[in-house]
Amino acid sequence: MGSPTDLTLAELCGALKARKVSAVEATDAYLANIEKATALNAFITVTAEKARDMAKASDARLARGEGGPLEGAPLGIKDLFCTEGILTTAGSHILDGFRPPYESSVTANLWRDGAVMLGKLNMDEFAMGSSNETSFYGPVVNPWRKRGENAKLTPGGSSGGSAASVAAHLCAAATATDTGGSIRQPASLTGTVGVKPTYGRCSRWGIVAFASSLDQAGPIARDVRDAAIMLRSMAGHDRKDSTSVDRPVPDYEAAVGMSVKGLRIGVPREYRVDGMPVEIEKLWAQGVDWLKAAGCEIVEISLPLTKYALPVYYIVAPAEASSNLARYDGVRYGWRSKETTDIRSLYEKSRAEGFGKEVKRRILIGTYVLSAGYYDAYYLRAQKVRKRIFDEFVDAFGKVDLILTPSAPSAAFALGEKANDPVQMYLNDVFTVTANLAGLPGISVPAGLDKDGLPLGLQLLARPFDEETLFRGAAAIEKSAAFKVQPQSWWA
Amino acid sequence: MSEPRKLLSGATGDWEVVIGLEVHAQVLSKSKLFSGASAEYGAGPNENVSLVDAAMPGMLPVINGYCVEQAVKTGLGLNAKINLWSRFDRKNYFYPDLPQGYQISQYKDPIVGEGEVEVELDDGETIRVGIERLHLEQDAGKSIHDLSPKESYVDLNRSGVALMEIVSKPDMRSADEAAAYYSKLRTILRYLGACDGNMEEGSMRADVNVSVRRPGGPFGTRTETKNVNSIRFVKQAVEYEARRQIEVLESGGKIDQETRLFDVATGKTRPMRSKEDAHDYRYFPDPDLLPLELDPAFVERIRLSLPELPDAKKRRFMRDFGLSGYDAAVLAADKDRAAYFEEVAKGRDGKLAANWVTTELFGALNKKGLEIDQSPIKAAALGRLIDLICDGTISGRIAKDVFQIMLEGGGDPATIVAEKGLKQVTDAGAIERAVDEIIAANPRQVEEVKAKPKTFGWFVGQVMKATGGKANPAAVNDILKKKLGID
């Protein structure tokens, strides 16, 4: 057997249970990988000591023949999840030194199931960004490079640290969050699998809020099976989150490999944008062919409101963010300006110094769209359109079981390439925001490489709480794509 | 609105005052509206603060079902429409005692809609005050500015405590009406157990909206005086504001729509902020909370569990005990006092019981500064005292002495009467002997009473004195008249 870091999560869990490898060995191997990969800047905090302690405890349980489904599996945690006693930054200067006295429900579920925490993963500040460039801790670098080139590429965002660390084998799998595509777009750009579950499937308690009605936690993993294993542990009802839904969590892994014969796959003609590379168009057609060959019925569908999704998203998400981020005021925790003279300057300077440019931009947009005189024209209208987008999906899912689209309009782009053009940056979410607005589950599966050798993903969307069908479909694509390429480990 | 009722006269003619109240009542509940922290008053600074109340990152509100029940109960008590679908909104503003940067409130869709309250005034008149709405919201914390010259401190104990904001229609026309409405509201809330009505602890406070207009004219511009926390201050604030506005208008000025503060020391109001300075609160539905949907059966269950409310109780007291409207209202105004009265009156003369309770007992308790539940005389004992009067054991006058003894030392009235030998003398022979002695000893007065019957009272006094006040007054009268030969 090679390094335990070469194993998928499913394989590693098997090896740990069979005691072919110990949790401490696996953890040390990952910590060694992390240490070598500083060039990727994927971690904000590495919790080596805690990881080894947790691994030892896992080994003790495994030795007694006990242990949860993830016993001993070393994971990376997006730094948006509050972790008890461990620095939690949300990628922002304003949370400097913040060590929560509580553990988020999702991470608590993972520790309950035996997982080991390697550390906290870098991300766009408050999950606002599609390239990881808004992080106070500097951008994460994509492990993938264009063939024959050394230029640093973005891993996507906001869960860039999660995606990059899974792609570079710095963890067995990672938690992430998706408000407008923050799981699926980076998964697409790094050749990993990312799942945004149905809104309400995973508890939001203890996750630093960006846009409450859109935020949803999910996994980024190396393959569909691993993502299914992760989601089963992460998901579940939580009375501390009023928007969490009380439904049993199915055995998602059991859906992986189930036949897709007879599934109706919707192909929405509106998921094409100007300037989208032909390769992505081709890959999409390829995905259709794969599913047809696997026995699916392909149905052309129309989702005419798709073009409004991005504008609606960039009203609703900043509106909620402008209010959610009001608590970062320098009074109780995090960054407080040294230059304060009174309460007003304490607020103004702490926030001016503590928030980055993109976060400020969104707070301003959000404040504007909620203001007296603009509320009806922007926020209220956006909510109405949002409802109609949902209705449109309900209609579509009357005819089809899954919807197939590209995950992102481009492969990984160079760091700095779009940093000064927010609209270009926002367009990264064009295929993913619809699922957030409608609360639907979505998955991005690596399906091929572009001409430069960069990974491209395909997205599947399903009915609310029908993640099982999502995993069935995704596994079928994965099998047909046989995507086995790894990034060259130039960083090690 | 009906005809102008109560007018204030100014230099240029009459004015009508228009008043509406927004009352904040703290919901009686063990824990806060959206967190499990204790809502109890009096804890040390920041002892009752959960992670949610302190607005830690990633913390989420969860509605307290009991507070919802209390709001519904109050809505029903105000004869108001219960909205089966309501929603919580965020009211956004920055202040150190508001850690989230927003208050969770109900803006467009409150849990309770329109209702009506019957209000008795001191002169016996009854008015009706409309309720516009009732909504649930979080209280803020408290900023403390006087502990340090350079810093302010924040106590978040109150942060997140459930409040009901009860908004009246502009249906009041005088300071007395406003005070009576506020007092009635307090009575209803206390009856329902929805709020303890403790104004010193801030459990109830009012924002007083006042405007003036020419009788029958359109509404004037109103001012809102914030956080007035007693019935007396409500009255003062209205009186001051009405006079001030009339003076401004009569001297050619105009009223600014503004928020004002009430100064407890002077009884005056002063400007706090103008409409131009008003915050843009950027209300929007709180995405952390689902809309609040109530099952009609839930509302019905609460309706069936409602206690008898003061208006119903007043009417029952009038009907069952033959009390006047005023006495019945006084007794019904406080749930515990009403219960005390009922225990005293049960199976006895209701009017006599009402007299003893309202005049003797309430008077004595007021003097001693005691609440009804601290009364040294329990209802059963007072009832037995009344029984002693009714069965002729003691006279009403002696009963007052017994009452005083009970008040100071407690004890059973019958025992006191026996021990102190206060039993009324009804034995005609004993009274006759006393009368004979007095007639024999006072021949001059006997002559005089024949010419001046008014001096008869002197003989009664002498007999009572001789019998230590224990003689039955009616028997004394009869015997004296017979012996003195007057009718």
Chai-1 contact restraints between the chains, C-beta under 6 A:
chainA,res_idxA,chainB,res_idxB,connection_type,confidence,min_distance_angstrom,max_distance_angstrom,comment,restraint_id
A,C82,B,G58,contact,1.0,0.0,6.0,A-B,restraint_1
A,W205,B,L60,contact,1.0,0.0,6.0,A-B,restraint_2
A,G206,B,G58,contact,1.0,0.0,6.0,A-B,restraint_3
A,I207,B,G58,contact,1.0,0.0,6.0,A-B,restraint_4
A,V208,B,P57,contact,1.0,0.0,6.0,A-B,restraint_5
A,V208,B,G58,contact,1.0,0.0,6.0,A-B,restraint_6
A,S212,B,P287,contact,1.0,0.0,6.0,A-B,restraint_7
A,S212,B,D288,contact,1.0,0.0,6.0,A-B,restraint_8
A,S213,B,P287,contact,1.0,0.0,6.0,A-B,restraint_9
A,D241,B,L60,contact,1.0,0.0,6.0,A-B,restraint_10
A,S242,B,V62,contact,1.0,0.0,6.0,A-B,restraint_11
A,S242,B,L289,contact,1.0,0.0,6.0,A-B,restraint_12
A,S242,B,L290,contact,1.0,0.0,6.0,A-B,restraint_13
A,E320,B,P287,contact,1.0,0.0,6.0,A-B,restraint_14
A,S323,B,R90,contact,1.0,0.0,6.0,A-B,restraint_15
A,S323,B,N92,contact,1.0,0.0,6.0,A-B,restraint_16
A,S323,B,Y102,contact,1.0,0.0,6.0,A-B,restraint_17
A,A326,B,G101,contact,1.0,0.0,6.0,A-B,restraint_18
A,R327,B,A55,contact,1.0,0.0,6.0,A-B,restraint_19
A,R327,B,Q100,contact,1.0,0.0,6.0,A-B,restraint_20
A,R327,B,G101,contact,1.0,0.0,6.0,A-B,restraint_21
A,V331,B,P96,contact,1.0,0.0,6.0,A-B,restraint_22
A,Y347,B,F94,contact,1.0,0.0,6.0,A-B,restraint_23
A,L370,B,R282,contact,1.0,0.0,6.0,A-B,restraint_24
A,L370,B,F284,contact,1.0,0.0,6.0,A-B,restraint_25
A,S371,B,D280,contact,1.0,0.0,6.0,A-B,restraint_26
A,A372,B,D280,contact,1.0,0.0,6.0,A-B,restraint_27
